[in-house]
Structures are given as structure tokens and as C-alpha cells.
Amino acid sequence: MSVAHTSTVDTPAGPFTAIVAPDAAVLASGWTADIALLTPQIHASLMPSEITPKRDLGDVTKAVIAYHEGDLASIDSVEVRQKSGPFLQHAWDVLRTVRAGEPVTYSEYAELAGRPAAIRAAASACARNSAALFVPCHRVIRIGGNLGGFRWGLDVKRWLLAHEA
């Protein structure tokens, strides 16, 4: 039986909630106060048997607050646990190397992930990312600067990109 914890922090971009495993690895996160929007993103093999609220998630909460206050690198060392096939696993790792203030296009992201022709697969990696912020899918945009999609809304994506610029 694994018991995960969840906590919500008020941020300038809206409420941000994280669900963390017993060892504090982020299983899911995003700009919502409703964990029912986060739990479907957790891979079945990683799903905890119980999720209980906690006021503070330690280093995860500190990193979220620090990031929103301007320490853009605070999220880089937070452990994340997602599960999928080899390409998505690799693509998520690559996404963590995209630097704040240096967004890439979906085609550049596909190239960074080693499959330049797999633009749709790269977009799918963003769409299926359960650990928003820590795996910064918001840093991937369309050619020409259009934002593209974002599970947590274009207003949040716009805020994040402006915050990191």
C-alpha cells in the first residue's frame, strides 16, 4: 500500500497542485486545485492506493514557491516519476533540458529528442506529460511563436513564458 500526498499552493498563475509519491517524487502536477484533474495522468503502475492532503510537500512546495517568485532553476532538481514507452520517457527527459527563457518549437523538440520527423510524437509527449512545471512542456511552442496547446490553459502558458523571458 502506497500513500501519496497532495498539496495546493496559490501562485500568480493560479492554484498549483502536486501529487507526490512516498519518496517525494512528483507523480502529477498542474495549475488546478482539483486532484481529480491530475490523477488520470498518473500511469496505472504508479497509482498510489491512497492520496492524502498535506499542508507542505517539503522540497516540492519550496521549489514551486521559489519558481513563481523568480528562481526559475528551483524546479530542475525535483524528482519526477512518469511511465510510458521508450520514446515518451526519453522525450520527457529531453524536455527537462529545455532552458527557461529559451522555448523551442515542436519540430526543434522532436529533433532534440532524436526523431526530427516525429513532430506529432513530440507534441504527444507534451500532451501526456503528467508533471507540468517540473517537466516544462510549456516551453514548447509552434513555429512562428504561436503558443500551441497547454492542458492548464493558454493564459497560464502565456504567464509562464513571460515569467521566464
Secondary structure, DSSP 8 states (H G I E B T S, - for coil): --EEEEEEEEETTEEEEEEE-TTS-EEEEES-S-GGGTGGGS-GGG--SEEEE-S--THHHHHHHHHHTT-GGGGTT--B-----HHHHHHHHHHTTS-TT--EEHHHHHHHTT-TT-HHHHHHHHHT-SBTTTS-GGGEE-TTS-----TT-HHHHHHHHHHH-
